[in-house]
Amino acid sequence: MFDKNIILLIIFILLILFYFVIRLSVGKKKDIDNSKNLITYLKSVRILILIIGIVGLILWFFL
C-alpha cells in the first residue's frame, strides 16, 4: 500500500492532469479569450477541481 504522503501527491497530480486535459480540449488561447462561454466554463472547471482537491485533502486527514 502507498504511504499517506504519496496518496496526497497522487491525488493532486491526477487533479492537475485532469485540468490540463480539459484545458487542452477547449482549444487555443485565442479562442478562449474571444469566447465568454469558454471563460466561464474553465472557471467552473477550476472551482470543481478545487472542491475535489479540498475534499480529497479532508479525506486524506482521516486515513
C-alpha positions in Angstrom: 0.0 0.0 0.0 1.1 3.6 -0.6 2.3 5.9 2.2 -0.1 8.6 3.3 2.0 11.4 1.7 2.2 9.5 -1.6 -1.6 9.2 -1.7 -1.9 13.0 -1.3 0.7 13.6 -4.1 -1.2 11.2 -6.4 -4.5 13.0 -5.8 -3.0 16.4 -6.7 -1.2 15.0 -9.7 -4.4 13.5 -11.0 -6.3 16.7 -10.5 -3.6 18.7 -12.3 -3.7 16.3 -15.2 -7.5 16.4 -15.3 -7.3 20.2 -15.5 -4.7 20.2 -18.3 -6.7 17.6 -20.4 -9.8 19.8 -20.1 -7.8 22.9 -20.9 -6.2 21.4 -24.0 -9.5 20.1 -25.2 -11.1 23.5 -25.0 -8.9 25.0 -27.7 -6.3 27.6 -28.3 -5.8 30.6 -26.0 -7.1 33.0 -28.8 -10.4 31.0 -28.9 -10.8 31.1 -25.2 -10.1 34.9 -25.0 -12.8 35.5 -27.6 -15.5 33.4 -26.1 -17.2 34.3 -22.8 -18.7 30.8 -22.6 -15.3 29.2 -22.6 -14.0 31.5 -19.9 -16.9 30.7 -17.6 -16.5 27.0 -18.4 -12.9 27.0 -17.4 -13.7 29.0 -14.3 -16.3 26.4 -13.4 -13.7 23.6 -14.0 -11.2 25.3 -11.7 -13.8 25.6 -9.0 -14.8 21.9 -9.4 -11.2 20.8 -9.2 -10.6 23.0 -6.2 -13.6 21.5 -4.4 -12.4 17.9 -5.3 -8.9 18.8 -4.0 -10.3 20.1 -0.7 -12.5 17.0 -0.2 -9.5 14.8 -1.1 -7.4 16.7 1.5 -10.1 16.3 4.2 -10.4 12.6 3.4 -6.6 12.3 3.5 -6.5 13.6 7.1 -8.8 10.7 8.2 -6.6 7.9 6.7 
